[in-house]
Amino acid sequence: MQRSFAVLIDAGFLKRKLGSQENPMSTQNVVDFIEKIKARPEISDLTLHRVYYYDAEPLAVTKPKPLTGGKQHWQRVNFSSTPLYSANMQLLQELKRKPFFAVRLGEVNFRGWLVKPQILDPKKAITQVQITDADLIPNIQQKGVDMKIGLDISSLSLKNHVDVIVMVTGDSDFIPAMKFARREGKQIYLFTLGHSVRPEVYAHTDLCIEDKIEIL
């Protein structure tokens, strides 16, 4: 019987590697990326079971932004009216329709506003700064995605759906799930796309592929 594999993609990680805020990752980028993974000599003789894509729908709330006038006259920011929102929603809808793709969604929450990190750069020899509304960014927190990845690793392992679990992430939070899968006899292949990971991650993978994968 031919051995099979599943690909688990941490979408937040992949978006940073294959896209940017100005040029967001597209559905075709993801499809091309999967084809490059399938063509790798370490994987080309395996049968694809499914691609699991973990993300959350983009923020769709409207919130007042500080420093844009008197408190009762703050500018209201509609996050669902931005090009980035439209691009991310389109990406999710298109991936749901792709063969052998499963889209797993967490949720996002708005946690107020933060000052851009570069404004408070400790390398700058300053004792005070003047902040305007242009220096503020939304504090958006994603919930539930890591848990879904861990549960799917456990399910794939216990139900013997695959022999190899290919993970696309740079996050060390999945080490407990990776250890569990290996104890159940599964192999873990980790794609870091050139991203540095904590040393202990290597101890819990069977193969760590650190090459950057260029998508044109």
Secondary structure, DSSP 8 states (H G I E B T S, - for coil): ---EEEEEEEHHHHHHHH--SSS---HHHHHHHHHHHHHSTTTTTSEEEEEEEEEE-----EEEETTSSSGGG-EEEEGGGSHHHHHHHHHHHHHHTSTTEEEEEEEEEEEEEEE-GGGG-TTS--S-----GGGEEEEEEEESHHHHHHHHHHHHHHTT--SEEEEE---GGGHHHHHHHHHTT-EEEEE-TT----HHHHTT-SEEE-------
